[in-house]
Amino acid sequence: MKNGNTAQNIAAVDGLYKAFAVGDIPTVLASMDPKIVWNEAESNSLADGNPYIGPDAVLNGVFARLGADHEYFKLEDIKLHNMDNDQVLATLRYDAKVKKTGKTYNAQVAHLWTLKDGKVVAFQQFLDTEKVAEAMEN
C-alpha cells in the first residue's frame, strides 16, 4: 500500500538523525509519538528494556546509557530508503568508543522507522551486536 507521505517521512527521519548528530536530543524526542514502541536489537545490552514505550523510556533506557557508556557515539554513512506503509529503512554504521574499556567499534546497523502523521510510532534496531559486546568487555 503506497502513501503520499513518503517524502515527508524521509524528511522527518533525516531531521531526526541531523538533530541526534549535533546532540539536540529534545528535537529527537519531540519527533516521537507519546506511545512510541522502541526496540533495540536482540542480544544488544540495551535490549534489556524492550520494548521501550514513550520518549522518556527511550531517553532514560537508551540515550542516557549510550552517553554514559561511550566517549563518543557517531552515526555514519546514513542512507535512507523509502518503504511502503509509512516506513523508512535507514542503513548506517555506529562509530563509537567505549569509556570503560577504551575500545572502539565500527558496526553495521539498520533502523526500521514507522511513522504516523509525521511522528515516529515504532523503531526497530538491527545491529552487529557481537562487535559491540566485544568492545564493551575488558
Secondary structure, DSSP 4 states (H G I P E B T S, - for coil): ---TTHHHHHHHHHHHHHHHHTT-HHHHHHTEEEEEEEEPPTT-GGGGGPSEESHHHHIIIIIHHHHHHEEEEEEEEEEEEE-STTEEEEEEEEEEEETTT--EEEEEEEEEEEEETTEEEEEEEEE-HHHHHHHH--
